[in-house]
Amino acid sequence: MAAQDIKFILENAEVSVIFLSDERLYQKVKEIEHELSHPIKVYSFDNVNGLPNWETLLKHDVRDNGIDLDVYREAVKPDDVLTLIYTSGTTGTPKGVMLTHDNLVKNFQNSAVIFPPGVRKVLSFLPLSHIFERMIVYLYLYTDASVYYAESMETIVADIQYVKPNGFSTVPRLLEKVYEKIMLKGKELSGIKSKIFYWSVDLASQYEMKNSWSYNLKLKIARKLVFKKWKEALGGEIIVIVCGGAALNPRLARIFWAAGMPVFEGYGLTETSPVITVNYFGNAMFGSVGPAISGVEVKIAEDGEVLTRGHHVMKGYYNRPDLTAETIDAEGWFHTGDIGTLVDNKFLKITDRKKEIFKTAGGKYVAPQIIENKFKETILIEQVIVFGENRKFPGALIVPNFVALKAWAEEKGIQYTTNSEMIKKDEVVEKYRQIVDNSCKDFGKWEQVKQFCLLAKEWSIDGGELTPKLSLKRKVILEKNQENIEKIYKDAESYKA
């Protein structure tokens, strides 16, 4: 988090005490501490020079000062604010979301439908500072599941093998990486093993919630020969995977379901505690984020925006009644900022962010996320962003999956040098041209990406291009790549939309 954001949050929330883990975080606070309008006390979890450790507080028993905590506990009401969570967002100043006890309790109670019997061990590795993982840990405790915490993001594979969880929550990007690694191993196979592998993957991509007996027979063979090993790679005891935070490619969801590891995709925001809708056994649809949970209403506004009302909607933005009034209307409907549709008046499909849809110079509207998800079906693309506001046609910035690109180059007899040099090679550019054209063939002419630019460096949280939940910060990415974008349109001046 940037220093200015830390300063804003400390001021806005009137923070007087901070607990932080290590020296690195302390330096961030120290950088802006003298600029604050009020003093703060800082305690560390690790031993940091110059800071009191949190254990020093254990030496002071509040009861020694005649303070009866039961009086405060008994005074807590369901509608009282339990927590302030500041949304990082993709642009603008952070907003302090006020969530009540009732918001969180009813949200995890009504989201518990995602866990069938038998989920006894779960692994947690997403940040607990974000509402998705925080709520789902409450849900784990509510359903009496044992929670194991991963040591770090780098040790997840080893932690999964050790714990052998029945389930975990994740974001789509991590599932994509698991799939990409499996597919890269598949490329190393030859002969009959290779044919069986790709036959199984193709079969899995056709999976439906209800399949014919002949399909199920084939799937049984595929699971025994191929998918059993996939499942073992994730501990061998997965019953369910919960996915949120961004859009999951439907093809990927089908493949994981076929492999015997159902992925329940849900949808929500920090402001909605977070779950609005979620898929679960008996109520699931590929390409959707599921039906609304109990006690929650969903409707689609005339302009396509998803609106929701119920026990999950926040109390408001802290110290920002103006923003609260802009987001929650007089009838209590929260305006999500997402565009979607209701299939069969039940299953919600999110098509894009309202603010991310752009209009070309020809007056045509383009929803970039749908196109981006199509691009990411190929293993050779790591990240992509589609743009084109007031331009003749949509363009794209593409970050290749360099591990997969290296394997492709070796297969084609192309010497791999550096990432920066590879993206300039004619053979590589032509390969991505084929991928772009193939990915866009089923879209309208005005939606098709006509030109693109390959980038040598992956977007990251530390680089400021991704939010902590790995969503694209579109404004930041476009600003950093303004020169590349202008070159795309300059080189295509002769193109007639």
C-alpha positions as CSV (number, residue, x, y, z in Angstrom):
1,M,0.0,0.0,0.0
2,A,1.3,3.5,-0.9
3,A,2.3,5.8,1.9
4,Q,-0.3,8.4,1.0
5,D,-3.0,5.7,1.3
6,I,-1.8,4.7,4.7
7,K,-1.8,8.3,5.8
8,F,-5.4,8.8,4.5
9,I,-6.7,5.7,6.3
10,L,-5.1,6.6,9.6
11,E,-6.6,10.1,9.4
12,N,-10.0,9.1,8.0
13,A,-10.5,6.3,10.6
14,E,-9.0,8.3,13.4
15,V,-6.7,5.5,14.3
16,S,-4.9,5.8,17.6
17,V,-3.2,2.4,18.0
18,I,-1.5,0.3,15.3
19,F,-0.4,-3.3,15.4
20,L,2.0,-4.3,12.7
21,S,4.1,-7.3,11.9
22,D,7.6,-6.3,11.0
23,E,10.3,-3.7,10.3
24,R,9.2,-3.2,6.6
25,L,5.7,-2.2,7.6
26,Y,7.0,0.0,10.4
27,Q,9.1,2.0,7.9
28,K,6.0,2.7,5.9
29,V,4.2,4.0,9.0
30,K,7.3,5.9,10.1
31,E,7.5,7.7,6.8
32,I,4.2,9.5,7.3
33,E,3.8,9.4,11.1
34,H,5.0,13.0,11.6
35,E,2.4,14.2,9.1
36,L,-0.5,12.9,11.1
37,S,-2.8,15.4,12.9
38,H,-3.0,13.2,15.9
39,P,-0.6,10.9,17.8
40,I,-0.6,7.1,17.4
41,K,0.8,4.3,19.4
42,V,2.6,1.5,17.4
43,Y,3.1,-2.1,18.6
44,S,4.9,-4.8,16.7
45,F,4.3,-8.6,16.5
46,D,7.9,-9.3,15.6
47,N,10.8,-7.7,17.6
48,V,11.5,-4.4,16.0
49,N,14.1,-2.0,17.4
50,G,12.5,1.1,18.9
51,L,9.0,-0.4,19.1
52,P,7.2,-1.9,22.0
53,N,6.1,-5.5,21.4
54,W,2.5,-6.5,21.7
55,E,3.4,-8.8,24.5
56,T,4.0,-5.8,26.7
57,L,0.3,-5.2,26.8
58,L,-0.2,-8.6,28.4
59,K,1.5,-7.3,31.5
60,H,-1.3,-4.8,32.0
61,D,-4.6,-6.5,33.1
62,V,-7.5,-4.1,32.5
63,R,-9.2,-5.6,35.5
64,D,-6.5,-4.2,37.7
65,N,-7.8,-0.7,36.7
66,G,-11.3,-1.6,37.7
67,I,-12.6,-2.0,34.1
68,D,-15.3,-4.5,33.6
69,L,-15.3,-5.7,30.0
70,D,-18.6,-7.6,30.3
71,V,-20.4,-4.2,30.4
72,Y,-19.0,-3.4,27.0
73,R,-19.6,-6.9,25.6
74,E,-23.3,-6.8,26.7
75,A,-23.8,-3.4,25.1
76,V,-22.9,-4.6,21.6
77,K,-25.9,-4.7,19.2
78,P,-26.2,-6.6,15.9
79,D,-26.3,-3.3,14.0
80,D,-23.1,-1.9,15.6
81,V,-20.0,-1.6,13.4
82,L,-17.8,-4.7,13.7
83,T,-15.0,-3.6,11.3
84,L,-13.8,-0.9,9.0
85,I,-12.3,-2.3,5.7
86,Y,-10.8,0.1,3.3
87,T,-11.3,-0.8,-0.3
88,S,-8.1,-0.6,-2.3
89,G,-10.1,-0.1,-5.5
90,T,-8.7,0.5,-8.9
91,T,-8.7,4.3,-8.8
92,G,-9.3,7.1,-6.3
93,T,-9.1,7.5,-2.6
94,P,-9.7,4.4,-0.3
95,K,-13.2,4.2,1.2
96,G,-13.8,2.9,4.7
97,V,-16.6,0.3,4.5
98,M,-18.5,-0.1,7.7
99,L,-19.6,-3.7,8.2
100,T,-21.8,-4.6,11.2
101,H,-21.9,-7.8,13.3
102,D,-25.2,-8.6,11.5
103,N,-23.7,-8.1,8.1
104,L,-20.9,-10.7,8.7
105,V,-22.9,-13.2,10.8
106,K,-25.8,-13.5,8.3
107,N,-23.5,-13.6,5.4
108,F,-21.5,-16.6,6.6
109,Q,-24.6,-18.3,7.9
110,N,-26.3,-18.0,4.5
111,S,-23.2,-18.8,2.5
112,A,-22.7,-22.1,4.3
113,V,-24.6,-23.9,1.6
114,I,-21.4,-24.1,-0.4
115,F,-20.0,-26.7,2.0
116,P,-21.4,-30.2,1.6
117,P,-20.9,-32.8,4.4
118,G,-17.3,-34.0,4.8
119,V,-15.4,-30.7,4.6
120,R,-13.4,-31.1,7.8
121,K,-10.0,-29.7,6.8
122,V,-9.4,-26.4,4.9
123,L,-6.4,-24.4,3.9
124,S,-6.3,-20.6,4.1
125,F,-3.8,-18.6,2.1
126,L,-5.5,-15.5,0.9
127,P,-5.1,-12.2,2.9
128,L,-7.3,-12.1,6.0
129,S,-7.3,-8.3,5.7
130,H,-9.7,-8.7,2.8
131,I,-13.4,-9.5,3.3
132,F,-13.5,-12.6,1.1
133,E,-11.1,-14.6,3.2
134,R,-12.1,-13.1,6.5
135,M,-15.8,-14.0,6.0
136,I,-14.9,-17.5,4.8
137,V,-12.7,-18.2,7.8
138,Y,-15.8,-17.3,9.9
139,L,-17.7,-19.7,7.8
140,Y,-15.1,-22.5,8.4
141,L,-15.4,-22.0,12.2
142,Y,-19.2,-21.9,11.9
143,T,-19.2,-25.3,10.1
144,D,-16.7,-26.7,12.5
145,A,-13.9,-27.2,9.9
146,S,-10.3,-27.2,11.0
147,V,-8.4,-24.2,9.5
148,Y,-4.7,-24.6,8.5
149,Y,-2.8,-21.5,7.4
150,A,-0.3,-21.6,4.7
151,E,3.2,-20.4,5.6
152,S,3.4,-18.2,2.6
153,M,2.2,-17.9,-1.0
154,E,5.4,-19.6,-2.1
155,T,4.8,-22.7,0.1
156,I,1.1,-23.3,-1.0
157,V,1.9,-26.4,-3.0
158,A,3.9,-28.0,-0.1
159,D,1.3,-26.9,2.4
160,I,-1.5,-28.5,0.3
161,Q,0.4,-31.8,0.2
162,Y,0.9,-31.7,4.0
163,V,-2.6,-30.7,5.0
164,K,-4.5,-32.6,2.2
165,P,-7.5,-30.2,2.6
166,N,-11.1,-30.9,1.7
167,G,-11.4,-27.4,0.4
168,F,-9.9,-23.9,0.1
169,S,-10.8,-20.5,-1.2
170,T,-8.9,-18.9,-4.0
171,V,-8.9,-16.3,-6.8
172,P,-9.1,-17.4,-10.5
173,R,-5.5,-16.5,-11.2
174,L,-4.2,-19.2,-8.9
175,L,-6.4,-21.8,-10.5
176,E,-5.2,-20.6,-13.9
177,K,-1.6,-21.1,-12.8
178,V,-2.3,-24.6,-11.5
179,Y,-3.9,-25.5,-14.9
180,E,-1.0,-23.9,-16.8
181,K,1.6,-26.0,-14.9
182,I,-0.4,-29.2,-15.5
183,M,-0.7,-28.4,-19.3
184,L,3.0,-27.7,-19.5
185,K,3.7,-31.1,-18.0
186,G,1.2,-32.6,-20.5
187,K,3.3,-31.1,-23.4
188,E,6.2,-33.3,-22.2
189,L,4.3,-36.5,-22.8
190,S,4.5,-38.4,-26.1
191,G,2.8,-41.3,-27.9
192,I,-0.3,-42.8,-26.4
193,K,0.2,-41.0,-23.1
194,S,0.0,-37.6,-24.9
195,K,-3.1,-38.7,-26.8
196,I,-4.9,-39.8,-23.6
197,F,-3.9,-36.6,-21.8
198,Y,-5.3,-34.3,-24.5
199,W,-8.4,-36.5,-25.0
200,S,-9.2,-36.2,-21.3
201,V,-8.7,-32.4,-21.3
202,D,-10.9,-32.0,-24.4
203,L,-13.6,-34.3,-22.7
204,A,-13.4,-32.2,-19.5
205,S,-14.0,-28.9,-21.4
206,Q,-17.4,-30.3,-22.5
207,Y,-18.5,-31.1,-18.9
208,E,-22.1,-30.1,-18.0
209,M,-23.9,-30.2,-14.7
210,K,-25.9,-33.1,-16.2
211,N,-24.2,-35.5,-18.6
212,S,-25.2,-38.5,-20.7
213,W,-24.3,-42.0,-19.5
214,S,-21.9,-42.4,-22.4
215,Y,-20.1,-39.1,-21.4
216,N,-19.9,-40.3,-17.8
217,L,-18.4,-43.6,-18.9
218,K,-15.7,-41.8,-20.8
219,L,-15.2,-39.4,-17.8
220,K,-14.7,-42.3,-15.5
221,I,-11.9,-43.6,-17.7
222,A,-10.3,-40.1,-17.9
223,R,-10.5,-39.6,-14.1
224,K,-8.8,-43.0,-13.6
225,L,-6.0,-42.4,-16.1
226,V,-5.4,-38.6,-15.9
227,F,-7.5,-36.6,-13.5
228,K,-6.6,-38.8,-10.5
229,K,-3.1,-37.4,-10.7
230,W,-4.4,-33.8,-11.0
231,K,-6.4,-34.3,-7.8
232,E,-3.4,-35.8,-6.0
233,A,-1.4,-32.7,-6.9
234,L,-3.9,-30.8,-4.7
235,G,-3.7,-33.2,-1.9
236,G,-6.1,-35.9,-3.2
237,E,-9.0,-35.1,-0.8
238,I,-10.6,-32.0,-2.4
239,I,-14.4,-31.9,-2.1
240,V,-14.9,-28.2,-3.0
241,I,-13.0,-25.1,-4.1
242,V,-14.5,-21.7,-3.5
243,C,-13.5,-19.0,-6.0
244,G,-14.1,-15.3,-6.0
245,G,-12.5,-11.9,-6.5
246,A,-12.6,-11.9,-10.3
247,A,-14.2,-13.7,-13.2
248,L,-13.4,-17.4,-13.6
249,N,-13.2,-18.7,-17.2
250,P,-16.1,-21.1,-17.7
251,R,-13.9,-23.6,-19.6
252,L,-11.5,-23.8,-16.6
253,A,-14.5,-24.3,-14.3
254,R,-15.7,-27.2,-16.4
255,I,-12.3,-28.9,-16.4
256,F,-11.9,-28.7,-12.7
257,W,-15.4,-30.1,-12.2
258,A,-14.7,-32.9,-14.6
259,A,-11.5,-33.6,-12.7
260,G,-13.5,-34.2,-9.5
261,M,-12.7,-30.9,-7.9
262,P,-15.9,-28.7,-8.1
263,V,-15.2,-25.0,-8.2
264,F,-18.0,-22.9,-6.7
265,E,-17.8,-19.4,-8.1
266,G,-19.4,-16.6,-6.2
267,Y,-19.8,-12.8,-6.4
268,G,-19.8,-9.9,-4.1
269,L,-17.9,-6.8,-2.9
270,T,-16.4,-5.5,0.3
271,E,-19.6,-3.4,0.6
272,T,-21.8,-6.5,0.6
273,S,-20.0,-8.5,3.3
274,P,-19.1,-9.9,0.6
275,V,-21.3,-12.6,-0.8
276,I,-24.3,-11.7,-3.0
277,T,-24.5,-14.8,-5.0
278,V,-22.7,-18.2,-5.1
279,N,-22.9,-21.5,-6.9
280,Y,-23.3,-24.7,-4.9
281,F,-24.3,-28.4,-5.4
282,G,-27.8,-28.5,-6.9
283,N,-27.8,-24.8,-7.8
284,A,-24.9,-24.2,-10.1
285,M,-24.5,-23.0,-13.7
286,F,-21.3,-22.6,-15.6
287,G,-20.5,-19.0,-16.7
288,S,-22.6,-17.7,-13.8
289,V,-21.8,-16.6,-10.3
290,G,-24.8,-18.5,-9.0
291,P,-28.1,-17.6,-7.3
292,A,-28.5,-15.0,-4.5
293,I,-28.0,-16.4,-1.0
294,S,-30.9,-16.4,1.4
295,G,-32.1,-13.0,2.5
296,V,-30.5,-11.2,-0.5
297,E,-32.3,-9.6,-3.4
298,V,-30.8,-9.0,-6.9
299,K,-32.2,-7.0,-9.8
300,I,-30.8,-5.6,-13.0
301,A,-31.3,-1.8,-13.6
302,E,-32.3,-0.5,-17.0
303,D,-28.7,0.3,-17.9
304,G,-27.7,-3.3,-17.0
305,E,-26.1,-2.5,-13.6
306,V,-26.5,-5.1,-10.9
307,L,-28.4,-3.9,-7.9
308,T,-28.7,-5.7,-4.6
309,R,-30.6,-5.3,-1.3
310,G,-30.6,-7.2,2.0
311,H,-28.8,-8.1,5.2
312,H,-25.4,-8.0,3.5
313,V,-25.3,-4.3,2.5
314,M,-22.9,-2.2,4.5
315,K,-23.9,0.5,6.9
316,G,-22.1,3.0,4.8
317,Y,-18.7,4.6,4.1
318,Y,-17.1,5.9,7.2
319,N,-17.3,9.7,7.4
320,R,-18.5,9.8,3.8
321,P,-22.3,10.2,3.9
322,D,-22.1,11.7,0.4
323,L,-20.5,8.6,-1.1
324,T,-22.9,6.4,0.8
325,A,-25.9,8.3,-0.7
326,E,-24.4,7.9,-4.2
327,T,-24.1,4.1,-3.7
328,I,-27.2,3.1,-1.7
329,D,-30.4,4.6,-3.1
330,A,-33.5,5.7,-1.2
331,E,-35.0,2.2,-1.5
332,G,-32.0,0.5,0.0
333,W,-30.6,-0.9,-3.3
334,F,-26.8,-1.0,-3.4
335,H,-25.4,-0.1,-6.9
336,T,-22.5,-2.5,-7.5
337,G,-21.0,-0.8,-10.5
338,D,-21.0,-4.2,-12.4
339,I,-23.0,-5.0,-15.5
340,G,-24.8,-8.3,-15.6
341,T,-27.9,-10.4,-16.5
342,L,-30.1,-12.9,-14.7
343,V,-30.5,-16.3,-16.5
344,D,-33.8,-17.9,-15.8
345,N,-34.4,-15.1,-13.4
346,K,-32.1,-16.8,-11.0
347,F,-28.4,-17.3,-12.0
348,L,-26.4,-14.0,-12.2
349,K,-23.9,-13.5,-15.0
350,I,-21.4,-10.7,-14.7
351,T,-20.4,-9.3,-18.0
352,D,-18.2,-6.3,-17.1
353,R,-17.6,-3.4,-14.8
354,K,-19.9,-0.5,-15.6
355,K,-16.9,2.0,-15.6
356,E,-14.7,-0.3,-17.7
357,I,-17.0,-0.6,-20.7
358,F,-15.7,1.8,-23.3
359,K,-17.1,3.3,-26.5
360,T,-15.1,3.3,-29.7
361,A,-14.8,6.3,-32.1
362,G,-17.5,4.6,-34.1
363,G,-20.0,4.8,-31.2
364,K,-19.9,1.1,-30.4
365,Y,-19.7,-0.1,-26.8
366,V,-17.2,-2.8,-25.9
367,A,-17.1,-4.9,-22.7
368,P,-13.3,-5.7,-22.4
369,Q,-13.5,-8.4,-19.7
370,I,-15.3,-10.8,-21.9
371,I,-12.7,-10.5,-24.6
372,E,-9.8,-10.7,-22.1
373,N,-11.2,-13.9,-20.6
374,K,-11.3,-15.4,-24.1
375,F,-7.7,-14.5,-24.6
376,K,-6.7,-16.2,-21.4
377,E,-8.0,-19.5,-22.6
378,T,-4.6,-20.0,-24.2
379,I,-1.7,-21.1,-22.1
380,L,0.6,-18.6,-23.9
381,I,-1.1,-15.6,-22.4
382,E,-0.3,-14.6,-18.8
383,Q,-2.1,-11.2,-18.6
384,V,-4.0,-9.0,-21.0
385,I,-5.9,-5.7,-21.0
386,V,-8.2,-4.6,-23.8
387,F,-8.7,-0.8,-24.4
388,G,-10.1,1.5,-27.0
389,E,-12.0,4.5,-25.6
390,N,-12.7,6.9,-28.4
391,R,-10.4,5.0,-30.8
392,K,-11.1,3.5,-34.2
393,F,-10.8,-0.1,-32.8
394,P,-9.9,-2.0,-29.6
395,G,-6.3,-2.7,-28.9
396,A,-4.6,-4.9,-26.3
397,L,-1.5,-5.1,-24.1
398,I,-0.4,-8.7,-23.7
399,V,2.0,-10.2,-21.2
400,P,3.0,-13.6,-22.4
401,N,3.3,-16.7,-20.2
402,F,7.1,-16.8,-20.6
403,V,7.4,-20.4,-19.3
404,A,5.0,-21.6,-21.9
405,L,6.5,-19.4,-24.5
406,K,9.9,-20.9,-23.9
407,A,8.5,-24.4,-24.2
408,W,6.8,-23.4,-27.5
409,A,10.1,-21.9,-28.8
410,E,12.0,-25.0,-28.1
411,E,9.4,-27.1,-29.9
412,K,9.7,-24.8,-32.9
413,G,13.5,-24.8,-32.9
414,I,13.7,-21.1,-32.0
415,Q,16.6,-20.1,-29.7
416,Y,15.3,-18.5,-26.5
417,T,17.3,-15.5,-25.4
418,T,15.6,-13.0,-23.1
419,N,12.0,-12.1,-22.6
420,S,12.6,-8.6,-24.0
421,E,14.2,-10.0,-27.1
422,M,11.7,-12.9,-27.6
423,I,8.6,-10.6,-27.8
424,K,10.3,-8.8,-30.8
425,K,10.9,-11.9,-32.8
426,D,8.8,-12.1,-36.0
427,E,7.8,-15.8,-35.3
428,V,6.6,-14.9,-31.8
429,V,4.7,-11.8,-32.9
430,E,3.0,-13.9,-35.6
431,K,2.1,-16.6,-33.1
432,Y,0.3,-14.1,-30.9
433,R,-1.3,-12.5,-34.0
434,Q,-2.9,-15.9,-34.6
435,I,-4.0,-16.2,-31.0
436,V,-5.6,-12.8,-31.1
437,D,-7.4,-13.4,-34.4
438,N,-8.6,-16.8,-33.2
439,S,-9.8,-15.5,-29.9
440,C,-11.8,-12.6,-31.5
441,K,-13.4,-14.5,-34.3
442,D,-16.7,-14.9,-32.6
443,F,-17.0,-11.3,-31.5
444,G,-18.6,-8.5,-33.4
445,K,-16.4,-6.6,-35.9
446,W,-16.3,-3.5,-33.6
447,E,-15.2,-5.7,-30.6
448,Q,-12.3,-7.4,-32.3
449,V,-8.8,-6.5,-31.3
450,K,-7.0,-5.3,-34.4
451,Q,-3.6,-4.4,-33.0
452,F,-1.7,-5.4,-29.8
453,C,1.6,-4.9,-28.0
454,L,3.6,-7.6,-26.2
455,L,5.2,-6.7,-22.9
456,A,8.2,-8.2,-21.3
457,K,7.3,-7.6,-17.6
458,E,4.4,-9.1,-15.7
459,W,2.1,-6.8,-13.9
460,S,2.2,-7.1,-10.1
461,I,0.9,-5.8,-6.8
462,D,4.3,-4.4,-5.9
463,G,4.5,-2.7,-9.3
464,G,1.1,-1.0,-8.6
465,E,-0.7,-2.6,-11.6
466,L,-2.7,-5.1,-9.6
467,T,-5.0,-4.8,-6.5
468,P,-4.3,-7.2,-3.6
469,K,-6.9,-9.6,-5.0
470,L,-5.0,-9.6,-8.4
471,S,-7.5,-7.4,-10.3
472,L,-6.2,-5.2,-13.0
473,K,-5.7,-1.5,-12.1
474,R,-6.7,-0.4,-15.6
475,K,-6.0,3.3,-15.2
476,V,-2.5,2.6,-13.8
477,I,-1.6,0.1,-16.5
478,L,-2.9,2.3,-19.3
479,E,-1.0,5.3,-18.0
480,K,2.3,3.4,-17.6
481,N,1.9,2.1,-21.2
482,Q,0.7,5.3,-22.9
483,E,3.7,5.3,-25.3
484,N,3.0,1.7,-26.4
485,I,-0.7,2.5,-26.8
486,E,0.0,5.5,-29.0
487,K,2.4,3.5,-31.1
488,I,-0.4,0.8,-31.7
489,Y,-2.7,3.4,-33.2
490,K,0.0,5.3,-35.0
491,D,1.1,2.2,-36.8
492,A,-2.4,1.4,-37.7
493,E,-3.4,4.9,-39.0
494,S,-4.3,3.4,-42.4
495,Y,-6.7,0.9,-40.8
496,K,-10.4,1.6,-41.6
497,A,-12.7,0.6,-38.8
